[in-house]
């Protein structure tokens, strides 16, 4: 007895409603994928912004005392010079 393949199923008639549902599902999945990608991009942008602000703040705080230190040294130097000039007068 020869083996034969089973008959192929007949192609289903195109159903416009099924096609529309399929397209709607495809569009819905694309929209959801786009939303996830947008959320990820937003999270990355916010994280990089926070990192930039943190780095800037750290850099400013490292250099913040230098201006005050310079002013303090000018004041001390002026007081020393004044004291020396007062002694010279006495």
C-alpha positions, 0 to 999 in steps of 0.5 A: 500500500502506498503512503499518500499525503493527507489532502491540504486544507482549503484556503479560507475565504478572505474575511474583511472583518478578520483582516481589519481585526488583524490590522487593528491588533498590529497597530495596537501592538505597534502603539504599545511598543512605541509607548514603551520606547518613549517611556524608556527614552524619557527615563534615560533623558531624566536620568542623564539630566539628574546626573548632569545636575549632580556633577555640576553641583559637585563641581561647584561645591568643590570650587565654592570655598575658593572664592571665600578663601580669596576674600578672607585672605585679602581681608587678613592681608589688609588688617595686617598691613593696617596694623603695621602702618599703625605701629609705624605711626606710634 
